[in-house]
């Protein structure tokens, strides 16, 4: 395992993946990271749908107008869901789970990219959530937060540039 400070600096969004399948043990570790992520009141009210079917990945890539087309070339995606009636912090809890999966993927040498679905849609007014729900038979009480794509990196990205950190956005004590 890398030092966490290095892991945070190295993790970048990757939208290009090789055709290589992800080892099932790596998939298990990615999902384990999500299932271990902290949640409000320890409710663990999120749900995850693992998608590796090429046709479903292609359909998911068209769930919103822009920004998700690369999903069709990912070998794996995880859809992050929450139940707003069970947990008013479903968005926060799902977000923590999603980034936990992304850090685990980076630690395994894999690339990932968050694809926002909540609040997004198609030009005809159809919500991305409606599209995703239809593709994956998601129950009505669950809301779709995002889809996280995973795969072996087909490109390289430079680590975050430490000199570009916006320390001026950090305030001590009071604003």
C-alpha positions, 0 to 999 in steps of 0.5 A: 500500500502507498502512503495515503498522502501519495495515494491522494496525490496520485488518484486522478480520473481516468476515462480511457481503459484497456480491454483487460478484465479486472481480476475478481479479487480486485473487484471484491476489494473495491466493493469491500472499500465501499461497504466499509465506508463510514455512513450517517448513524451507521445505517449503511443504507446504500446499495451498489449494482456491479455492471460488467455486461458490455450492452448494459455499459453501453446503455449506461453511457447514453443515460445523460447528455454529456460526460458519460460516453466513456462508460461503454469502454470500461470493463466494469462500473458500479452504480451507487444508490441510496434510499432517501426515505431511509436516510436523509444523508444518502447523497453524502454516504454514497459519495463517501462510498464512491470515493472510497472505491476510487482510492482502493482502485488507485491503490490496486493500480486501476483507474476510475472515474465518477459519472454524475447521474443525480440531477442530470438527464437527456435533452428531451427532459428524461432524467439520467436516473430514469434511464439507469433505473430502466436498464438495471431494474432498480426499485423505485424507492432507491435513488441513483447518485452516480456510476463509477467506471473502473478499468486498467489505465490506458493513459497516464496522468501526472500526479496532482501538482502540490504547488496548485493547492488552493490553501487560500480556501482554508480558513482557521477558526473563522472565515 
